[in-house]
Amino acid sequence: MIRLAKIQNELKAPKNRKNSFGGYQYRSAEDILEAVKPLLAENNLSMVIRDDVQMLDNGWVYVKACVNIFDAETGTLIAHNCANARESESKKGMDVSQITGTASSYARKYALNGMFLIDDTKDADTDEYQKQTREKAPSLATLKAKIKTAKLTDEEIENTLKHYKVENLKDLTDEQKIELDNGLTVRIQKRKELDDAGEN
């Protein structure tokens, strides 16, 4: 972990891309990869990124990206981090593979951010992200249904609202809705895994 901490401290991934809507700079997953590859080599580490497309019972499709860092000599796993991004239901001018590819790019960036302690919370991300955020944000009805499926207690719901500093689900921003939706998805998946294990 010392080598990973060294990379986290030394990594410089400048925001060299410009968002034409907001006029600010941002970085992409490709920018992070370009910056981290030399540092991985210097520290005798290798990295593998794997995508897993998952469909829930309600029909939503998510791309789960996992970043794994290994010791290049022994193959020992050093660190592991995953992130989810939901596919848009539809996108004008994009086929299914392009929609999946966009979700994959987001998931990979979020997973890399977590692995290397990169804070992009103030970034509104790419132009494409700007266009898709409202489309990706789940409806209030969808959130309520998933909260019921995830079997959140009243206390957990109250703590969730406090976390986002709102009094009602309808007050959540699009970004917060997406974040909550991802969290509920993980919880539902874990419950399903436990239920499946109990049946076997």
ZADO-1210 file (C-alpha; in nm, 4 decimals, padded with zeros to 6 digits):
<atoms>
<atom x="00.0000" y="00.0000" z="00.0000" code="MET" pos="1"/>
<atom x="00.3014" y="00.2286" z="00.0414" code="ILE" pos="2"/>
<atom x="00.3540" y="00.2300" z="-00.3337" code="ARG" pos="3"/>
<atom x="-00.0110" y="00.3126" z="-00.3976" code="LEU" pos="4"/>
<atom x="00.0045" y="00.5964" z="-00.1445" code="ALA" pos="5"/>
<atom x="00.3129" y="00.7273" z="-00.3250" code="LYS" pos="6"/>
<atom x="00.1273" y="00.7286" z="-00.6569" code="ILE" pos="7"/>
<atom x="-00.1757" y="00.8966" z="-00.5001" code="GLN" pos="8"/>
<atom x="00.0533" y="01.1698" z="-00.3697" code="ASN" pos="9"/>
<atom x="00.2499" y="01.2181" z="-00.6919" code="GLU" pos="10"/>
<atom x="-00.0252" y="01.1788" z="-00.9522" code="LEU" pos="11"/>
<atom x="-00.0933" y="01.4923" z="-01.1522" code="LYS" pos="12"/>
<atom x="-00.3857" y="01.4698" z="-01.3937" code="ALA" pos="13"/>
<atom x="-00.4455" y="01.8231" z="-01.5252" code="PRO" pos="14"/>
<atom x="-00.7876" y="01.9269" z="-01.6451" code="LYS" pos="15"/>
<atom x="-00.6847" y="01.9818" z="-02.0049" code="ASN" pos="16"/>
<atom x="-01.0291" y="01.9468" z="-02.1624" code="ARG" pos="17"/>
<atom x="-01.2739" y="02.2337" z="-02.1838" code="LYS" pos="18"/>
<atom x="-01.6492" y="02.2187" z="-02.1343" code="ASN" pos="19"/>
<atom x="-01.8030" y="02.4453" z="-02.3978" code="SER" pos="20"/>
<atom x="-02.1233" y="02.4893" z="-02.1953" code="PHE" pos="21"/>
<atom x="-01.9725" y="02.6084" z="-01.8674" code="GLY" pos="22"/>
<atom x="-01.6354" y="02.7269" z="-01.9962" code="GLY" pos="23"/>
<atom x="-01.4404" y="02.5309" z="-01.7342" code="TYR" pos="24"/>
<atom x="-01.1721" y="02.2624" z="-01.7543" code="GLN" pos="25"/>
<atom x="-01.2172" y="01.8942" z="-01.6713" code="TYR" pos="26"/>
<atom x="-01.0305" y="01.5630" z="-01.6966" code="ARG" pos="27"/>
<atom x="-01.1431" y="01.2341" z="-01.8510" code="SER" pos="28"/>
<atom x="-01.0669" y="00.8727" z="-01.7621" code="ALA" pos="29"/>
<atom x="-00.8187" y="00.8695" z="-02.0499" code="GLU" pos="30"/>
<atom x="-00.6352" y="01.1676" z="-01.8978" code="ASP" pos="31"/>
<atom x="-00.6040" y="00.9867" z="-01.5645" code="ILE" pos="32"/>
<atom x="-00.4761" y="00.6719" z="-01.7355" code="LEU" pos="33"/>
<atom x="-00.2165" y="00.8644" z="-01.9339" code="GLU" pos="34"/>
<atom x="-00.0882" y="01.0299" z="-01.6164" code="ALA" pos="35"/>
<atom x="-00.0843" y="00.7185" z="-01.3968" code="VAL" pos="36"/>
<atom x="00.0812" y="00.4676" z="-01.6338" code="LYS" pos="37"/>
<atom x="00.4381" y="00.5990" z="-01.5840" code="PRO" pos="38"/>
<atom x="00.3900" y="00.6050" z="-01.2056" code="LEU" pos="39"/>
<atom x="00.2671" y="00.2459" z="-01.2065" code="LEU" pos="40"/>
<atom x="00.5746" y="00.1401" z="-01.4044" code="ALA" pos="41"/>
<atom x="00.8080" y="00.3283" z="-01.1688" code="GLU" pos="42"/>
<atom x="00.6589" y="00.1466" z="-00.8719" code="ASN" pos="43"/>
<atom x="00.6532" y="-00.1953" z="-01.0380" code="ASN" pos="44"/>
<atom x="00.2737" y="-00.2149" z="-01.0357" code="LEU" pos="45"/>
<atom x="00.0226" y="-00.3120" z="-01.3033" code="SER" pos="46"/>
<atom x="-00.3432" y="-00.2153" z="-01.3379" code="MET" pos="47"/>
<atom x="-00.6426" y="-00.3905" z="-01.4921" code="VAL" pos="48"/>
<atom x="-00.9845" y="-00.2315" z="-01.5473" code="ILE" pos="49"/>
<atom x="-01.2835" y="-00.4585" z="-01.5997" code="ARG" pos="50"/>
<atom x="-01.6405" y="-00.3670" z="-01.6959" code="ASP" pos="51"/>
<atom x="-01.9427" y="-00.5721" z="-01.5990" code="ASP" pos="52"/>
<atom x="-02.2855" y="-00.4921" z="-01.7458" code="VAL" pos="53"/>
<atom x="-02.5660" y="-00.5689" z="-01.5021" code="GLN" pos="54"/>
<atom x="-02.9427" y="-00.5612" z="-01.5547" code="MET" pos="55"/>
<atom x="-03.1710" y="-00.5324" z="-01.2540" code="LEU" pos="56"/>
<atom x="-03.5155" y="-00.6841" z="-01.2231" code="ASP" pos="57"/>
<atom x="-03.6693" y="-00.3408" z="-01.2893" code="ASN" pos="58"/>
<atom x="-03.4948" y="-00.3250" z="-01.6288" code="GLY" pos="59"/>
<atom x="-03.2301" y="-00.0642" z="-01.5456" code="TRP" pos="60"/>
<atom x="-02.8894" y="-00.1435" z="-01.6934" code="VAL" pos="61"/>
<atom x="-02.5709" y="-00.0473" z="-01.5095" code="TYR" pos="62"/>
<atom x="-02.2050" y="-00.0671" z="-01.6044" code="VAL" pos="63"/>
<atom x="-01.9850" y="-00.1617" z="-01.3090" code="LYS" pos="64"/>
<atom x="-01.6183" y="-00.0714" z="-01.3621" code="ALA" pos="65"/>
<atom x="-01.3574" y="-00.2235" z="-01.1310" code="CYS" pos="66"/>
<atom x="-00.9967" y="-00.1047" z="-01.1071" code="VAL" pos="67"/>
<atom x="-00.7484" y="-00.3634" z="-00.9805" code="ASN" pos="68"/>
<atom x="-00.3820" y="-00.2883" z="-00.9015" code="ILE" pos="69"/>
<atom x="-00.1324" y="-00.5752" z="-00.8786" code="PHE" pos="70"/>
<atom x="00.2311" y="-00.6205" z="-00.7887" code="ASP" pos="71"/>
<atom x="00.3868" y="-00.6602" z="-01.1343" code="ALA" pos="72"/>
<atom x="00.6285" y="-00.9322" z="-01.0157" code="GLU" pos="73"/>
<atom x="00.4176" y="-01.1494" z="-00.7878" code="THR" pos="74"/>
<atom x="00.0711" y="-01.0795" z="-00.9270" code="GLY" pos="75"/>
<atom x="-00.0548" y="-01.0068" z="-00.5771" code="THR" pos="76"/>
<atom x="-00.3620" y="-00.7849" z="-00.5640" code="LEU" pos="77"/>
<atom x="-00.2687" y="-00.4547" z="-00.3978" code="ILE" pos="78"/>
<atom x="-00.5911" y="-00.2545" z="-00.4231" code="ALA" pos="79"/>
<atom x="-00.9419" y="-00.2824" z="-00.5653" code="HIS" pos="80"/>
<atom x="-01.2117" y="-00.0199" z="-00.6294" code="ASN" pos="81"/>
<atom x="-01.5410" y="-00.0243" z="-00.8227" code="CYS" pos="82"/>
<atom x="-01.7965" y="00.2304" z="-00.9389" code="ALA" pos="83"/>
<atom x="-02.1336" y="00.2125" z="-01.1165" code="ASN" pos="84"/>
<atom x="-02.2896" y="00.4217" z="-01.3905" code="ALA" pos="85"/>
<atom x="-02.6382" y="00.3732" z="-01.5275" code="ARG" pos="86"/>
<atom x="-02.7103" y="00.3596" z="-01.8981" code="GLU" pos="87"/>
<atom x="-02.9518" y="00.6164" z="-02.0370" code="SER" pos="88"/>
<atom x="-03.2773" y="00.4602" z="-02.1516" code="GLU" pos="89"/>
<atom x="-03.2237" y="00.6197" z="-02.4924" code="SER" pos="90"/>
<atom x="-03.0052" y="00.8815" z="-02.6530" code="LYS" pos="91"/>
<atom x="-03.0806" y="01.0541" z="-02.9802" code="LYS" pos="92"/>
<atom x="-02.8171" y="00.9794" z="-03.2428" code="GLY" pos="93"/>
<atom x="-02.6547" y="00.7005" z="-03.0378" code="MET" pos="94"/>
<atom x="-02.6892" y="00.3260" z="-03.0810" code="ASP" pos="95"/>
<atom x="-02.6924" y="00.0766" z="-02.7937" code="VAL" pos="96"/>
<atom x="-02.3157" y="00.0178" z="-02.7988" code="SER" pos="97"/>
<atom x="-02.2468" y="00.3920" z="-02.7807" code="GLN" pos="98"/>
<atom x="-02.4815" y="00.4342" z="-02.4843" code="ILE" pos="99"/>
<atom x="-02.3049" y="00.1481" z="-02.3046" code="THR" pos="100"/>
<atom x="-01.9672" y="00.2974" z="-02.3955" code="GLY" pos="101"/>
<atom x="-02.0638" y="00.6335" z="-02.2441" code="THR" pos="102"/>
<atom x="-02.1738" y="00.4680" z="-01.9188" code="ALA" pos="103"/>
<atom x="-01.8493" y="00.2678" z="-01.9163" code="SER" pos="104"/>
<atom x="-01.6428" y="00.5861" z="-01.9485" code="SER" pos="105"/>
<atom x="-01.8227" y="00.7443" z="-01.6536" code="TYR" pos="106"/>
<atom x="-01.7926" y="00.4318" z="-01.4374" code="ALA" pos="107"/>
<atom x="-01.4218" y="00.3968" z="-01.5145" code="ARG" pos="108"/>
<atom x="-01.3554" y="00.7598" z="-01.4320" code="LYS" pos="109"/>
<atom x="-01.5387" y="00.7325" z="-01.0993" code="TYR" pos="110"/>
<atom x="-01.3510" y="00.4102" z="-01.0133" code="ALA" pos="111"/>
<atom x="-01.0157" y="00.5719" z="-01.0983" code="LEU" pos="112"/>
<atom x="-01.1074" y="00.8797" z="-00.8963" code="ASN" pos="113"/>
<atom x="-01.1721" y="00.6618" z="-00.5928" code="GLY" pos="114"/>
<atom x="-00.8542" y="00.4600" z="-00.6382" code="MET" pos="115"/>
<atom x="-00.6245" y="00.7599" z="-00.6737" code="PHE" pos="116"/>
<atom x="-00.8077" y="01.0051" z="-00.4447" code="LEU" pos="117"/>
<atom x="-00.9032" y="01.2443" z="-00.7235" code="ILE" pos="118"/>
<atom x="-01.1867" y="01.4774" z="-00.6271" code="ASP" pos="119"/>
<atom x="-01.4055" y="01.5705" z="-00.9234" code="ASP" pos="120"/>
<atom x="-01.7140" y="01.6640" z="-00.7251" code="THR" pos="121"/>
<atom x="-01.6960" y="02.0221" z="-00.8456" code="LYS" pos="122"/>
<atom x="-01.6597" y="01.9169" z="-01.2085" code="ASP" pos="123"/>
<atom x="-01.9765" y="01.9112" z="-01.4156" code="ALA" pos="124"/>
<atom x="-01.7810" y="01.6727" z="-01.6380" code="ASP" pos="125"/>
<atom x="-01.8033" y="01.6545" z="-02.0159" code="THR" pos="126"/>
<atom x="-02.0416" y="01.8257" z="-02.2572" code="ASP" pos="127"/>
<atom x="-02.2045" y="01.4873" z="-02.3096" code="GLU" pos="128"/>
<atom x="-02.2522" y="01.4503" z="-01.9367" code="TYR" pos="129"/>
<atom x="-02.4201" y="01.7893" z="-01.9236" code="GLN" pos="130"/>
<atom x="-02.6686" y="01.6730" z="-02.1839" code="LYS" pos="131"/>
<atom x="-02.7343" y="01.3366" z="-02.0199" code="GLN" pos="132"/>
<atom x="-02.7524" y="01.4154" z="-01.6473" code="THR" pos="133"/>
<atom x="-03.1214" y="01.5033" z="-01.6510" code="ARG" pos="134"/>
<atom x="-03.1964" y="01.2011" z="-01.8681" code="GLU" pos="135"/>
<atom x="-03.0042" y="00.9655" z="-01.6370" code="LYS" pos="136"/>
<atom x="-03.1509" y="01.0995" z="-01.3140" code="ALA" pos="137"/>
<atom x="-03.4207" y="00.8596" z="-01.1915" code="PRO" pos="138"/>
<atom x="-03.7713" y="00.9865" z="-01.1353" code="SER" pos="139"/>
<atom x="-03.9107" y="01.0349" z="-00.7861" code="LEU" pos="140"/>
<atom x="-04.1394" y="00.7357" z="-00.8412" code="ALA" pos="141"/>
<atom x="-03.8405" y="00.5188" z="-00.9391" code="THR" pos="142"/>
<atom x="-03.6473" y="00.6200" z="-00.6278" code="LEU" pos="143"/>
<atom x="-03.9438" y="00.5457" z="-00.4018" code="LYS" pos="144"/>
<atom x="-03.9908" y="00.2056" z="-00.5645" code="ALA" pos="145"/>
<atom x="-03.6228" y="00.1180" z="-00.5227" code="LYS" pos="146"/>
<atom x="-03.6251" y="00.2369" z="-00.1599" code="ILE" pos="147"/>
<atom x="-03.9133" y="-00.0051" z="-00.1008" code="LYS" pos="148"/>
<atom x="-03.7311" y="-00.2871" z="-00.2836" code="THR" pos="149"/>
<atom x="-03.4123" y="-00.2176" z="-00.0863" code="ALA" pos="150"/>
<atom x="-03.6228" y="-00.2293" z="00.2328" code="LYS" pos="151"/>
<atom x="-03.4824" y="00.0892" z="00.3849" code="LEU" pos="152"/>
<atom x="-03.6087" y="00.1591" z="00.7340" code="THR" pos="153"/>
<atom x="-03.7643" y="00.4936" z="00.8284" code="ASP" pos="154"/>
<atom x="-03.4451" y="00.5744" z="01.0186" code="GLU" pos="155"/>
<atom x="-03.2291" y="00.4976" z="00.7156" code="GLU" pos="156"/>
<atom x="-03.4483" y="00.7171" z="00.4956" code="ILE" pos="157"/>
<atom x="-03.4230" y="01.0000" z="00.7473" code="GLU" pos="158"/>
<atom x="-03.0435" y="00.9643" z="00.7628" code="ASN" pos="159"/>
<atom x="-03.0270" y="00.9645" z="00.3834" code="THR" pos="160"/>
<atom x="-03.2180" y="01.2937" z="00.3656" code="LEU" pos="161"/>
<atom x="-02.9906" y="01.4407" z="00.6326" code="LYS" pos="162"/>
<atom x="-02.6869" y="01.3270" z="00.4340" code="HIS" pos="163"/>
<atom x="-02.8062" y="01.5233" z="00.1311" code="TYR" pos="164"/>
<atom x="-02.9249" y="01.8109" z="00.3507" code="LYS" pos="165"/>
<atom x="-03.2802" y="01.8034" z="00.2161" code="VAL" pos="166"/>
<atom x="-03.6182" y="01.7490" z="00.3796" code="GLU" pos="167"/>
<atom x="-03.7780" y="01.5509" z="00.0982" code="ASN" pos="168"/>
<atom x="-03.6706" y="01.3278" z="-00.1904" code="LEU" pos="169"/>
<atom x="-03.8183" y="01.5769" z="-00.4365" code="LYS" pos="170"/>
<atom x="-03.5583" y="01.8322" z="-00.3231" code="ASP" pos="171"/>
<atom x="-03.2651" y="01.6203" z="-00.4418" code="LEU" pos="172"/>
<atom x="-03.0564" y="01.7483" z="-00.7325" code="THR" pos="173"/>
<atom x="-03.0171" y="01.5319" z="-01.0433" code="ASP" pos="174"/>
<atom x="-02.6638" y="01.4390" z="-00.9331" code="GLU" pos="175"/>
<atom x="-02.7871" y="01.3407" z="-00.5872" code="GLN" pos="176"/>
<atom x="-03.0669" y="01.1312" z="-00.7374" code="LYS" pos="177"/>
<atom x="-02.8134" y="00.9432" z="-00.9489" code="ILE" pos="178"/>
<atom x="-02.5848" y="00.8889" z="-00.6480" code="GLU" pos="179"/>
<atom x="-02.8733" y="00.7642" z="-00.4323" code="LEU" pos="180"/>
<atom x="-02.9963" y="00.5442" z="-00.7168" code="ASP" pos="181"/>
<atom x="-02.6509" y="00.3845" z="-00.7458" code="ASN" pos="182"/>
<atom x="-02.6398" y="00.3228" z="-00.3723" code="GLY" pos="183"/>
<atom x="-02.9832" y="00.1619" z="-00.3738" code="LEU" pos="184"/>
<atom x="-02.8787" y="-00.0555" z="-00.6672" code="THR" pos="185"/>
<atom x="-02.5792" y="-00.1874" z="-00.4727" code="VAL" pos="186"/>
<atom x="-02.7985" y="-00.2608" z="-00.1703" code="ARG" pos="187"/>
<atom x="-03.0587" y="-00.4406" z="-00.3800" code="ILE" pos="188"/>
<atom x="-02.7879" y="-00.6485" z="-00.5461" code="GLN" pos="189"/>
<atom x="-02.6401" y="-00.7474" z="-00.2096" code="LYS" pos="190"/>
<atom x="-02.9832" y="-00.8454" z="-00.0765" code="ARG" pos="191"/>
<atom x="-03.0430" y="-01.0562" z="-00.3869" code="LYS" pos="192"/>
<atom x="-02.7050" y="-01.2265" z="-00.3440" code="GLU" pos="193"/>
<atom x="-02.7848" y="-01.3053" z="00.0200" code="LEU" pos="194"/>
<atom x="-03.1286" y="-01.4380" z="-00.0727" code="ASP" pos="195"/>
<atom x="-02.9803" y="-01.6549" z="-00.3504" code="ASP" pos="196"/>
<atom x="-02.7147" y="-01.7867" z="-00.1117" code="ALA" pos="197"/>
<atom x="-02.9835" y="-01.8711" z="00.1438" code="GLY" pos="198"/>
<atom x="-03.1751" y="-02.0737" z="-00.1121" code="GLU" pos="199"/>
<atom x="-02.8683" y="-02.2829" z="-00.2009" code="ASN" pos="200"/>
</atoms>
